[in-house]
């Protein structure tokens, strides 16, 4: 056993089955042990500093070790560390947070249901939609439409909604109730000479054709991230959302906006729905809701969804759905303080300003021989690497080059994420202009390393 393996064994890290990790390879390489965080930086167990340019998992809006969030959690732990909201019970933090979210929502919403994660939020809205349609006497209206490359979570239902092959392989997914339409990525899937608007027309026609084939009376809802995150930071083509929404309204199909990544300022507006003029029937929130200092998510529904659910629960005698930690008082208190800070420090406006700066600086790599596309909106961006700029050809082994660049970025003290061969950027909303420049500089160092390595490959 080598020294690193011995050290890892001493820390008993081998007992963890890690998500999104090659389990066999992990037994050889072991983890990067993160010991602490401060601002936009994290530090490993040997004291090395890294810029966390992915906000952890797209989520730490206020960076690490924010004293106000820590105090909010401590104060609530001392007052009421836990209580449930089952059976008509309530407590102030969850009630206040629900009111705050309804006030912030870009369109009128009626009620909030709390969960612990975005995956659970997606599961919950599916159950509520099915419950609603049963209440309306439409038991056949249960199918769901999502998109290829979408990310909606990892539970059985949310992983089915997700449109990424590796989330399905080996798991007997997706479930048969879930249908997928094309990914709205003009650079990769637009036809030669096709404008963004023409591409959006084609995707709207594809959606309508699927609805007509399946029967609108069998389809409950369409699920979509305003801007697709874990599928590659994919910005919708111009007019896409207006055309998709027109089709859904025409066929009486509800729209669920998954704001888990986009919400609370990430796209330069409070919500991605604000950025892209989306008018959903339900919204799913998590991640930056608490800056991930506490696990919490929220499902917002409008009256159109709520009223039949209320009638059905009255007839049955209960709404038979809930989680032990639904609306957890500590998570709700931290979320309330998190939202206050975002508003007080105008971090939504800051994300728009710094996002423009980040995208401008990343745009400087557009002529690099390995760079196919630079894309983003607000403080979330991606640089897609390609084997051939002219043809947009992918590398022979997808993900190998992007993975190498992510490793070199880590070597240079910069944590990013390779999504296939797209390199994602999602720094905390508190990032400064100087830190944006440092992120770009370290990306350039990693890109130089990658170009040299790629040129040396047989």
Secondary structure as GFF3:
##gff-version 3
##sequence-region A 1 458
A	DSSP	alpha_helix	3	10	.	.	.	ID=ss1
A	DSSP	three_ten_helix	13	15	.	.	.	ID=ss2
A	DSSP	alpha_helix	23	29	.	.	.	ID=ss3
A	DSSP	beta_strand	34	38	.	.	.	ID=ss4
A	DSSP	beta_strand	41	44	.	.	.	ID=ss5
A	DSSP	beta_strand	49	52	.	.	.	ID=ss6
A	DSSP	alpha_helix	55	58	.	.	.	ID=ss7
A	DSSP	alpha_helix	67	80	.	.	.	ID=ss8
A	DSSP	alpha_helix	92	104	.	.	.	ID=ss9
A	DSSP	beta_strand	111	115	.	.	.	ID=ss10
A	DSSP	alpha_helix	118	135	.	.	.	ID=ss11
A	DSSP	beta_strand	143	147	.	.	.	ID=ss12
A	DSSP	alpha_helix	156	161	.	.	.	ID=ss13
A	DSSP	three_ten_helix	165	167	.	.	.	ID=ss14
A	DSSP	beta_strand	178	181	.	.	.	ID=ss15
A	DSSP	alpha_helix	186	189	.	.	.	ID=ss16
A	DSSP	alpha_helix	196	214	.	.	.	ID=ss17
A	DSSP	three_ten_helix	216	218	.	.	.	ID=ss18
A	DSSP	beta_strand	219	224	.	.	.	ID=ss19
A	DSSP	alpha_helix	240	250	.	.	.	ID=ss20
A	DSSP	beta_strand	254	258	.	.	.	ID=ss21
A	DSSP	alpha_helix	272	276	.	.	.	ID=ss22
A	DSSP	beta_strand	282	285	.	.	.	ID=ss23
A	DSSP	three_ten_helix	287	289	.	.	.	ID=ss24
A	DSSP	beta_strand	297	301	.	.	.	ID=ss25
A	DSSP	alpha_helix	303	316	.	.	.	ID=ss26
A	DSSP	alpha_helix	329	344	.	.	.	ID=ss27
A	DSSP	alpha_helix	347	363	.	.	.	ID=ss28
A	DSSP	beta_strand	371	376	.	.	.	ID=ss29
A	DSSP	beta_strand	381	385	.	.	.	ID=ss30
A	DSSP	alpha_helix	400	411	.	.	.	ID=ss31
A	DSSP	beta_strand	414	415	.	.	.	ID=ss32
A	DSSP	beta_strand	417	419	.	.	.	ID=ss33
A	DSSP	beta_strand	422	425	.	.	.	ID=ss34
A	DSSP	alpha_helix	433	456	.	.	.	ID=ss35
###
